[in-house]
């Protein structure tokens, strides 16, 4: 399960050492961690990372198939997580040491910055291949964070980007060696920790207004076509 630590001004949220799919219990734990980060006082920043082969593999499809009657509320909780991270009033960075797939990739995109391992792991939004269309909120988030042509390729082809390719496409900000991922991520946001606060949250909220409107809309929560 997710674990939150703090080193100086930087909070470190470790999503776990499995596929880190978004089971409702995991979402609740992440939410509590974000509450602590947002509610802290003084300079602060957030690094979200994971241990092992995956950053996150996205939706917990096994749970979703077993609880189809809760699909709408479940997708709503995913939207809420993406919106929360997108507007968190602290500098944020995703330290991607493994695969970031589907909603796991979207979670990475919701951060201010992304650092990815160059030699192993993929960023991929495979919805076109698994026949699960993006919700309007997910589509708006992706299009709000990526160059239009990159967003088009990411969303319509399901292409897998290694770290170096992802950096070239500006999907991530840095592609580095495995042992540099975490230190580079910390180096990006630690100098910005003094900017945390209500003003930063307001700037992000206004900057990504269309994506937030789509993520928080009560309709359009179905994953079906």
Secondary structure, DSSP 8 states (H G I E B T S, - for coil): --EEEEETTEEEEE--SS---B-HHHHHHHHHHHHHHHH--SS-EEEEE-SSSEEE--B-HHHHHHTGGGHHHHHHHHHHHHHHHHT-SSEEEEEE-SEEETHHHHHHHHSSEEEEESSS--EE--HHHHT----HHHHHHHHHHS-HHHHHHHHHH---B-HHHHHHTTSSSEEE-GGGHHHHHHHHHGGGGGG-SHHHHHHHHHHTHHHHHHHH-SS------
